[in-house]
């Protein structure tokens, strides 16, 4: 599976600045006028991982936006929530709705 990190050709521990530089480098090569489809992929990847908070969410859920209801349903089907999952869920909920 190709990830947003792969599209921008950055490591998973890249900084905000490194990701922005990689994005700008790719946009110079694949401009919206000359390669609109490739540009859309690059822009989407950048939007997903441009900040540390977004990278954490992306790495946790590996999707555009977390499906919090599916996560809750999966978690609640288990007898007991693990402390780590509960903390992560709380953090995501507070960031998303707080």
C-alpha positions as CSV (number, residue, x, y, z in Angstrom):
1,X,0.0,0.0,0.0
2,X,1.4,3.4,-1.0
3,X,1.3,5.9,1.9
4,X,1.3,9.6,2.1
5,X,4.9,9.4,3.2
6,X,5.7,7.4,0.1
7,X,4.0,9.9,-2.2
8,X,6.0,12.8,-0.7
9,X,9.1,10.6,-0.5
10,X,9.7,11.4,3.2
11,X,10.4,9.2,6.2
12,X,7.7,8.6,8.9
13,X,9.8,10.7,11.3
14,X,10.2,13.7,9.0
15,X,9.6,17.1,10.5
16,X,6.9,19.6,9.4
17,X,9.6,21.6,7.6
18,X,11.0,18.5,5.8
19,X,7.5,17.5,4.6
20,X,6.8,21.1,3.4
21,X,10.1,21.1,1.4
22,X,9.3,17.7,-0.1
23,X,5.8,18.9,-1.0
24,X,7.1,22.0,-2.7
25,X,9.8,20.0,-4.6
26,X,7.1,17.6,-5.9
27,X,4.8,20.5,-6.9
28,X,7.5,22.1,-8.9
29,X,7.8,18.8,-10.9
30,X,4.1,18.0,-11.0
31,X,2.3,21.3,-11.3
32,X,-1.5,21.4,-11.3
33,X,-1.6,22.7,-14.9
34,X,0.8,20.0,-16.3
35,X,-0.1,17.0,-14.2
36,X,-3.4,17.6,-12.4
37,X,-3.9,14.0,-11.3
38,X,-0.5,13.6,-9.8
39,X,-0.8,17.1,-8.2
40,X,-4.0,16.0,-6.5
41,X,-2.3,12.9,-5.0
42,X,0.6,15.1,-3.8
43,X,-1.7,17.7,-2.3
44,X,-3.8,15.1,-0.6
45,X,-0.7,13.4,0.9
46,X,0.5,16.8,2.1
47,X,-2.9,17.6,3.7
48,X,-2.8,14.2,5.6
49,X,0.7,14.6,7.1
50,X,1.6,18.3,7.1
51,X,1.6,18.7,10.8
52,X,2.7,16.5,13.7
53,X,-0.9,16.1,14.9
54,X,-2.1,15.0,11.5
55,X,0.8,12.6,11.2
56,X,-0.2,10.9,14.5
57,X,-3.8,10.6,13.4
58,X,-2.7,9.3,10.0
59,X,-0.3,6.7,11.5
60,X,-3.0,5.6,14.0
61,X,-5.8,5.2,11.5
62,X,-4.0,5.2,8.1
63,X,-6.9,7.0,6.5
64,X,-8.0,10.5,5.7
65,X,-10.2,10.9,8.8
66,X,-10.6,8.4,11.6
67,X,-13.9,6.6,11.6
68,X,-14.5,7.1,15.3
69,X,-17.7,5.1,15.3
70,X,-16.1,2.0,13.8
71,X,-13.2,2.4,16.2
72,X,-15.6,2.5,19.2
73,X,-17.6,-0.4,17.9
74,X,-14.4,-2.5,17.5
75,X,-13.1,-1.4,20.9
76,X,-16.4,-2.1,22.7
77,X,-16.7,-5.6,21.2
78,X,-13.6,-6.5,23.2
79,X,-14.2,-7.3,26.9
80,X,-12.0,-4.5,28.2
81,X,-10.4,-1.5,26.6
82,X,-6.7,-1.5,26.8
83,X,-5.4,1.6,28.6
84,X,-3.4,2.7,25.6
85,X,-6.4,2.6,23.2
86,X,-8.5,4.4,25.7
87,X,-6.0,7.2,26.0
88,X,-5.6,7.4,22.2
89,X,-9.3,7.6,21.7
90,X,-9.7,10.3,24.3
91,X,-7.0,12.3,22.7
92,X,-8.5,12.0,19.2
93,X,-12.0,12.9,20.5
94,X,-10.7,15.9,22.3
95,X,-8.7,17.1,19.3
96,X,-11.5,16.5,16.9
97,X,-14.4,17.9,19.0
98,X,-12.6,20.0,21.6
